[in-house]
């Protein structure tokens, strides 16, 4: 434990050198506030670089007396951004780099890329701006609200969960240090409302003229930057095709009934990955990355398939490496592992890099048609829409069939419309005749 005895003085903490040539960072979150007593190694700030979300711990015990930036501000590495009152003589400063801890297991858990954006997909069919009002029914407010001007303190994931549930955090009491609201506090609040034991504030019939100002920071700001850059750089075109997956669904159902206990339950996604990896063997131009600054297309023999995954902190794209070499069961296990790691923040940097083609899906909510945004610098992306029973004319009459649309977008600088059509038709043929997925080329 670092302690300085004697007279009280101020200890300034500088933005540490995160490494990798980082010159500035974005302040994402302050878990502490002025007046708090800080212990050595306690996390005092969360910052985001172009590559990672990083927690900065305090190098010393003290009382927080000054904060030099707000969430969303950019600060240069080496700039003083926080001061502690400590036991010691005079003013001192942390001129040497403060040790930092990654906000998740090494390597980092929430990587995002630089403006060229090689490994982060932004897809308007998947993400939703956090500043939009919640469309869910609001939970009645219970308890005593905070005094005017006192803001509730909670992590971004807790705030997002509260927004989704229509809960005003001003009415939720935090039980952690400094009254920080945790997921447990939110659970207790929801449980009390559900049981009817909590007092419910009367609902006002007056018009609501409130306007909430939400700063776009952290991963959400990175996503916005990526999306803008991708749409400006890449001329997209989208091709939509209808696929009859009735036979595939029958096969999937049968395989799930017969699966072993150690095998993951099969969704349709592993079959899509299998069809995609076989289709790129016929159309290798689809498994490519385009360096538009050097005017070079890197065409890959492998199918490194990015899986767009929605998390509490935004959209990330873990990568199923060498999908062409995986069985259906191996692919299912890998998708489950990566998506779970992405959502709980344990996915590592290497698992978010190197995709050559991406799949994006909203699952049962996938809509009829989407216009997916390409995961730059890739040249193609496959969007999977929902499966629905539809009448299909066959043998002189209408019969119910499981129909799914594929919405695929392509970089028109590299992929021509005819090539895109053949590629999607190849995938369609494989999915409509699922036995061919298991045949060697």
C-alpha positions as CSV (number, residue, x, y, z in Angstrom):
1,X,0.0,0.0,0.0
2,X,1.4,3.4,-1.0
3,X,1.1,5.9,1.8
4,X,2.7,9.3,2.2
5,X,2.8,10.6,5.7
6,X,3.1,14.1,7.0
7,X,1.4,17.3,5.8
8,X,-1.4,17.1,3.3
9,X,-0.7,17.9,-0.4
10,X,-2.1,17.4,-3.8
11,X,-1.0,14.5,-6.0
12,X,-1.7,14.9,-9.7
13,X,-2.3,11.9,-11.9
14,X,-1.5,12.1,-15.6
15,X,-3.1,10.2,-18.5
16,X,-0.8,7.2,-18.7
17,X,1.0,6.0,-21.8
18,X,-1.2,3.1,-23.0
19,X,1.4,2.1,-25.6
20,X,1.2,1.3,-29.3
21,X,1.8,4.9,-30.2
22,X,-1.4,6.2,-28.6
23,X,-1.3,10.0,-28.4
24,X,-4.7,10.7,-26.9
25,X,-7.6,8.9,-25.2
26,X,-11.3,9.5,-24.8
27,X,-12.7,9.7,-21.3
28,X,-15.5,7.1,-21.2
29,X,-16.5,6.8,-17.5
30,X,-15.7,8.2,-14.1
31,X,-16.5,5.5,-11.5
32,X,-15.5,8.0,-8.8
33,X,-16.5,11.6,-8.0
34,X,-14.9,14.6,-6.2
35,X,-14.9,14.0,-2.5
36,X,-14.5,10.2,-2.6
37,X,-11.8,8.5,-0.7
38,X,-9.6,6.6,-3.1
39,X,-7.5,3.5,-2.3
40,X,-4.4,2.4,-4.2
41,X,-5.3,0.3,-7.2
42,X,-8.9,1.4,-7.2
43,X,-10.2,2.1,-10.7
44,X,-10.6,5.9,-11.0
45,X,-11.3,6.3,-14.7
46,X,-12.2,4.3,-17.8
47,X,-10.7,5.5,-21.1
48,X,-11.0,4.3,-24.7
49,X,-8.2,4.4,-27.3
50,X,-8.6,3.5,-31.0
51,X,-8.1,-0.1,-30.0
52,X,-9.3,-0.8,-26.5
53,X,-11.2,0.2,-23.4
54,X,-8.8,0.6,-20.5
55,X,-9.2,1.0,-16.8
56,X,-6.8,3.4,-15.0
57,X,-6.2,2.6,-11.3
58,X,-5.0,5.0,-8.7
59,X,-1.3,4.7,-7.8
60,X,-1.9,6.0,-4.3
61,X,-4.4,6.5,-1.4
62,X,-6.0,9.8,-1.2
63,X,-9.1,12.0,-1.4
64,X,-10.3,13.0,-4.9
65,X,-10.3,16.8,-5.0
66,X,-10.3,17.6,-8.8
67,X,-11.3,16.1,-12.1
68,X,-10.0,17.7,-15.3
69,X,-12.3,16.3,-17.9
70,X,-15.9,15.1,-18.5
71,X,-17.0,11.8,-20.1
72,X,-16.6,12.2,-23.9
73,X,-13.6,14.6,-23.7
74,X,-10.4,13.7,-25.5
75,X,-7.2,14.1,-23.5
76,X,-3.5,13.9,-24.5
77,X,-1.3,11.2,-23.0
78,X,0.7,12.8,-20.2
79,X,-1.8,15.5,-19.4
80,X,-2.9,15.8,-15.8
81,X,-6.5,14.8,-15.5
82,X,-7.1,14.0,-11.8
83,X,-5.8,15.2,-8.4
84,X,-5.9,13.6,-5.0
85,X,-5.3,15.1,-1.6
86,X,-2.7,12.9,0.1
87,X,-0.7,12.8,3.3
88,X,2.6,14.4,2.3
89,X,4.5,17.7,1.8
90,X,3.8,20.0,-1.2
91,X,2.4,19.1,-4.6
92,X,3.6,16.0,-6.4
93,X,2.7,14.6,-9.7
94,X,2.6,11.1,-11.3
95,X,5.0,12.0,-14.1
96,X,5.8,8.4,-14.6
97,X,3.3,6.2,-16.4
98,X,0.5,4.9,-14.2
99,X,0.0,1.1,-14.5
100,X,-3.2,0.4,-16.3
101,X,-5.4,-2.6,-16.3
102,X,-7.4,-3.8,-19.3
103,X,-11.2,-3.5,-18.6
104,X,-11.3,-7.3,-19.3
105,X,-8.9,-10.2,-19.5
106,X,-5.7,-9.7,-21.5
107,X,-5.9,-8.8,-24.3
108,X,-8.6,-6.2,-24.4
109,X,-12.3,-7.1,-24.5
110,X,-13.8,-4.3,-26.4
111,X,-11.5,-3.5,-29.3
112,X,-12.5,-1.0,-32.0
113,X,-10.5,0.0,-35.0
114,X,-9.1,3.1,-36.5
115,X,-11.0,5.1,-39.2
116,X,-10.1,2.5,-41.9
117,X,-11.9,0.1,-39.6
118,X,-10.8,-3.4,-40.4
119,X,-12.6,-5.4,-37.7
120,X,-15.7,-3.6,-36.6
121,X,-18.9,-3.7,-38.5
122,X,-21.6,-1.1,-38.2
123,X,-24.9,-2.2,-39.5
124,X,-28.1,-0.2,-39.4
125,X,-30.1,-3.4,-39.4
126,X,-28.6,-4.4,-36.1
127,X,-27.6,-1.4,-34.0
128,X,-29.8,1.3,-32.6
129,X,-28.6,4.7,-31.4
130,X,-28.7,4.8,-27.6
131,X,-30.1,8.3,-27.8
132,X,-33.4,7.1,-29.2
133,X,-36.2,7.0,-26.7
134,X,-37.1,3.5,-25.5
135,X,-40.1,2.0,-27.1
136,X,-40.8,-0.4,-24.2
137,X,-43.4,0.2,-21.5
138,X,-41.9,2.2,-18.7
139,X,-41.7,0.6,-15.2
140,X,-43.5,2.6,-12.6
141,X,-41.1,4.6,-10.4
142,X,-40.8,3.6,-6.8
143,X,-39.1,5.0,-3.7
144,X,-37.7,8.5,-3.1
145,X,-36.0,10.3,-6.0
146,X,-32.6,11.8,-5.6
147,X,-32.3,15.4,-4.6
148,X,-32.4,17.8,-7.6
149,X,-28.9,18.0,-9.2
150,X,-27.6,14.7,-7.9
151,X,-27.0,12.4,-10.8
152,X,-27.2,8.6,-10.4
153,X,-23.9,6.8,-10.9
154,X,-23.9,3.5,-12.9
155,X,-21.9,1.6,-15.4
156,X,-22.8,1.9,-19.1
157,X,-24.3,-1.6,-19.2
158,X,-26.5,-0.8,-16.2
159,X,-27.7,2.4,-17.8
160,X,-28.5,0.7,-21.1
161,X,-30.4,-2.0,-19.3
162,X,-32.4,0.6,-17.3
163,X,-33.2,2.4,-20.6
164,X,-34.4,-0.8,-22.2
165,X,-36.7,-1.4,-19.2
166,X,-38.0,2.2,-19.1
167,X,-36.5,2.8,-15.6
168,X,-35.4,6.2,-14.4
169,X,-32.2,5.6,-12.4
170,X,-33.0,8.7,-10.3
171,X,-35.4,6.5,-8.4
172,X,-33.0,3.5,-8.0
173,X,-30.8,3.6,-4.8
174,X,-27.3,2.3,-5.2
175,X,-25.8,0.0,-2.6
176,X,-22.2,0.0,-3.7
177,X,-19.5,2.4,-2.7
178,X,-20.4,6.0,-3.5
179,X,-24.0,5.0,-4.1
180,X,-23.0,3.4,-7.4
181,X,-26.0,1.5,-8.9
182,X,-25.3,-2.1,-9.8
183,X,-27.1,-4.8,-11.7
184,X,-28.2,-6.2,-8.3
185,X,-29.7,-2.9,-7.4
186,X,-31.6,-2.8,-10.7
187,X,-32.8,-6.4,-10.1
188,X,-34.1,-5.5,-6.6
189,X,-35.9,-2.4,-8.0
190,X,-37.6,-4.5,-10.7
191,X,-38.5,-7.3,-8.3
192,X,-40.1,-4.8,-5.8
193,X,-42.2,-3.2,-8.6
194,X,-43.3,-6.6,-9.9
195,X,-44.3,-7.8,-6.4
196,X,-46.4,-4.6,-5.8
197,X,-44.6,-4.0,-2.5
198,X,-43.1,-0.7,-3.6
199,X,-44.9,2.6,-3.6
200,X,-45.8,3.7,-7.1
201,X,-45.7,7.3,-8.1
202,X,-49.0,8.6,-9.5
203,X,-48.9,8.9,-13.3
204,X,-49.3,12.4,-14.6
205,X,-51.7,13.1,-17.5
206,X,-49.8,16.3,-18.4
207,X,-47.7,16.5,-21.5
208,X,-44.0,15.6,-21.1
209,X,-41.8,18.3,-22.4
210,X,-38.5,16.9,-21.1
211,X,-35.6,16.5,-23.5
212,X,-32.7,14.3,-22.4
213,X,-29.3,15.2,-23.7
214,X,-27.1,12.1,-24.2
215,X,-23.5,12.5,-25.1
216,X,-22.3,10.1,-27.8
217,X,-19.1,8.7,-26.4
218,X,-16.9,5.6,-26.2
219,X,-17.8,2.6,-28.4
220,X,-21.0,4.3,-29.7
221,X,-18.9,7.2,-31.0
222,X,-16.5,4.8,-32.6
223,X,-19.4,3.0,-34.3
224,X,-20.7,6.3,-35.6
225,X,-17.3,7.2,-37.0
226,X,-16.9,3.8,-38.6
227,X,-20.3,3.9,-40.2
228,X,-19.8,7.3,-41.6
229,X,-16.4,6.4,-43.0
230,X,-17.7,3.1,-44.5
231,X,-20.6,4.7,-46.3
232,X,-18.5,7.5,-47.7
233,X,-15.7,5.2,-48.9
234,X,-17.6,2.2,-50.3
235,X,-20.3,2.3,-53.1
236,X,-22.7,-0.3,-51.8
237,X,-25.2,-2.3,-53.7
238,X,-27.6,-4.9,-52.2
239,X,-29.0,-8.0,-53.7
240,X,-31.9,-9.9,-52.1
241,X,-32.9,-13.5,-52.9
242,X,-35.6,-15.8,-51.5
243,X,-34.5,-19.2,-50.2
244,X,-36.7,-22.2,-49.4
245,X,-35.1,-23.7,-46.2
246,X,-37.9,-26.3,-45.5
247,X,-35.6,-29.2,-46.1
248,X,-32.8,-27.5,-44.1
249,X,-35.1,-26.9,-41.2
250,X,-36.1,-30.6,-41.2
251,X,-32.5,-31.7,-41.2
252,X,-31.6,-29.2,-38.4
253,X,-34.5,-30.4,-36.2
254,X,-33.4,-34.1,-36.7
255,X,-29.8,-33.4,-35.9
256,X,-30.7,-31.5,-32.8
257,X,-32.8,-34.4,-31.5
258,X,-29.9,-36.8,-32.1
259,X,-27.1,-34.6,-30.9
260,X,-24.8,-35.7,-28.1
261,X,-24.8,-33.9,-24.7
262,X,-21.4,-32.4,-25.5
263,X,-22.6,-30.9,-28.8
264,X,-24.1,-27.4,-29.1
265,X,-27.6,-27.0,-30.3
266,X,-27.7,-26.2,-33.9
267,X,-29.2,-22.9,-35.1
268,X,-29.4,-22.1,-38.8
269,X,-26.2,-20.0,-38.5
270,X,-23.7,-23.0,-38.7
271,X,-25.4,-24.1,-41.9
272,X,-25.1,-20.6,-43.3
273,X,-21.4,-20.5,-42.5
274,X,-21.0,-23.9,-44.1
275,X,-22.8,-22.8,-47.3
276,X,-20.8,-19.5,-47.3
277,X,-17.4,-21.3,-47.0
278,X,-18.3,-23.7,-49.8
279,X,-19.6,-20.8,-52.0
280,X,-16.3,-18.8,-51.7
281,X,-14.4,-21.7,-53.1
282,X,-16.4,-21.2,-56.3
283,X,-16.3,-17.4,-56.0
284,X,-13.0,-16.6,-54.3
285,X,-13.3,-12.9,-55.0
286,X,-15.9,-12.7,-52.2
287,X,-13.4,-13.7,-49.5
288,X,-11.3,-10.5,-50.0
289,X,-10.1,-7.3,-48.3
290,X,-9.6,-4.2,-50.4
291,X,-6.9,-1.7,-49.6
292,X,-8.2,1.3,-51.4
293,X,-5.2,3.4,-50.5
294,X,-2.8,1.0,-52.2
295,X,-5.3,-0.2,-54.8
296,X,-4.6,-3.8,-53.8
297,X,-7.2,-6.6,-53.3
298,X,-6.1,-9.3,-51.0
299,X,-7.9,-12.5,-51.9
300,X,-7.9,-15.2,-49.3
301,X,-8.2,-19.0,-49.8
302,X,-9.6,-19.2,-46.3
303,X,-13.0,-18.3,-45.2
304,X,-12.6,-16.2,-42.0
305,X,-16.2,-15.5,-41.2
306,X,-17.1,-12.5,-39.0
307,X,-20.3,-12.9,-37.0
308,X,-21.9,-9.5,-36.2
309,X,-22.8,-9.8,-32.5
310,X,-24.9,-7.2,-30.5
311,X,-23.7,-6.6,-27.0
312,X,-24.6,-4.1,-24.2
313,X,-21.8,-1.9,-25.3
314,X,-22.5,-2.0,-29.1
315,X,-21.8,-4.2,-32.1
316,X,-18.7,-6.3,-32.3
317,X,-17.6,-8.9,-34.8
318,X,-15.9,-12.0,-33.5
319,X,-14.4,-14.1,-36.2
320,X,-14.8,-17.8,-36.9
321,X,-11.3,-18.6,-38.3
322,X,-10.9,-21.1,-41.2
323,X,-14.6,-21.9,-41.4
324,X,-13.9,-24.0,-44.5
325,X,-12.2,-26.6,-42.3
326,X,-15.0,-26.9,-39.6
327,X,-17.8,-29.3,-39.4
328,X,-21.3,-28.1,-38.7
329,X,-20.9,-29.1,-35.0
330,X,-17.5,-27.4,-34.7
331,X,-18.9,-24.3,-36.3
332,X,-21.9,-24.2,-33.9
333,X,-19.6,-24.6,-30.9
334,X,-17.3,-21.8,-32.1
335,X,-20.1,-19.4,-32.8
336,X,-21.5,-20.1,-29.3
337,X,-18.1,-19.6,-27.6
338,X,-17.3,-16.4,-29.5
339,X,-20.8,-14.8,-29.1
340,X,-20.8,-15.6,-25.4
341,X,-17.3,-14.1,-24.9
342,X,-18.3,-11.0,-26.9
343,X,-21.4,-10.4,-24.7
344,X,-19.7,-10.9,-21.4
345,X,-16.6,-8.9,-22.4
346,X,-14.0,-11.7,-22.4
347,X,-13.4,-11.9,-26.1
348,X,-9.7,-11.2,-27.0
349,X,-8.3,-9.0,-29.6
350,X,-7.2,-11.8,-31.9
351,X,-10.7,-13.1,-32.0
352,X,-12.0,-9.8,-33.3
353,X,-9.5,-9.4,-36.2
354,X,-8.9,-10.8,-39.6
355,X,-12.4,-11.5,-41.0
356,X,-12.6,-11.8,-44.8
357,X,-16.4,-11.9,-45.1
358,X,-19.2,-11.2,-42.6
359,X,-22.6,-12.6,-41.7
360,X,-25.1,-10.4,-39.9
361,X,-28.5,-11.7,-38.6
362,X,-31.3,-10.5,-36.3
363,X,-32.4,-14.0,-35.8
364,X,-36.2,-14.4,-35.4
365,X,-36.6,-10.6,-35.6
366,X,-34.7,-10.5,-38.9
367,X,-37.4,-8.8,-41.0
368,X,-38.1,-9.4,-44.6
369,X,-35.3,-7.3,-46.2
370,X,-32.2,-5.5,-44.8
371,X,-29.4,-3.4,-46.3
372,X,-26.3,-4.5,-44.4
373,X,-23.3,-2.3,-44.3
374,X,-20.0,-3.8,-45.4
375,X,-17.4,-4.6,-42.8
376,X,-14.6,-2.5,-44.3
377,X,-12.1,-3.4,-45.8
378,X,-14.1,-6.6,-46.8
379,X,-16.0,-6.5,-50.1
380,X,-19.1,-8.5,-49.2
381,X,-21.5,-9.1,-46.3
382,X,-24.4,-11.6,-46.0
383,X,-27.6,-10.6,-44.1
384,X,-29.9,-13.3,-42.9
385,X,-33.5,-12.5,-42.5
386,X,-36.2,-14.3,-40.5
387,X,-37.7,-17.6,-41.5
388,X,-41.5,-17.5,-42.1
389,X,-44.2,-19.9,-43.3
390,X,-45.3,-18.8,-46.8
391,X,-47.5,-20.3,-49.4
392,X,-45.5,-21.7,-52.4
393,X,-47.1,-22.9,-55.6
394,X,-46.0,-26.5,-56.3
395,X,-47.6,-29.4,-58.3
396,X,-50.7,-27.5,-59.0
397,X,-51.4,-26.0,-55.6
398,X,-50.2,-23.9,-52.7
399,X,-48.3,-25.6,-49.9
400,X,-46.7,-24.1,-46.8
401,X,-42.9,-23.8,-46.9
402,X,-40.2,-22.3,-44.7
403,X,-38.9,-19.2,-46.6
404,X,-36.0,-17.0,-45.7
405,X,-34.6,-14.0,-47.6
406,X,-30.8,-13.4,-48.0
407,X,-29.9,-9.7,-48.2
408,X,-26.3,-9.4,-49.4
409,X,-24.3,-6.1,-49.9
410,X,-21.2,-5.8,-52.0
411,X,-18.4,-3.3,-52.8
412,X,-19.3,-2.3,-56.3
413,X,-15.7,-1.1,-56.9
414,X,-14.6,-4.8,-56.7
415,X,-17.7,-7.0,-57.2
416,X,-19.9,-6.7,-60.3
417,X,-23.6,-7.4,-60.1
418,X,-23.4,-10.6,-62.1
419,X,-20.7,-12.0,-59.8
420,X,-22.9,-11.1,-56.8
421,X,-25.9,-12.8,-58.3
422,X,-24.0,-16.0,-59.0
423,X,-22.5,-16.0,-55.5
424,X,-25.9,-15.6,-53.8
425,X,-27.4,-18.2,-56.1
426,X,-24.7,-20.6,-55.1
427,X,-25.5,-20.1,-51.4
428,X,-29.3,-20.6,-52.2
429,X,-28.6,-23.9,-54.0
430,X,-26.6,-25.3,-51.1
431,X,-29.2,-24.3,-48.5
432,X,-32.2,-25.6,-50.5
433,X,-30.4,-28.9,-51.0
434,X,-28.7,-29.4,-47.6
435,X,-27.2,-32.7,-48.5
436,X,-24.8,-30.9,-50.7
437,X,-23.4,-29.1,-47.7
438,X,-21.8,-32.4,-46.6
439,X,-20.4,-33.4,-50.0
440,X,-16.8,-32.8,-50.9
441,X,-16.2,-30.4,-53.7
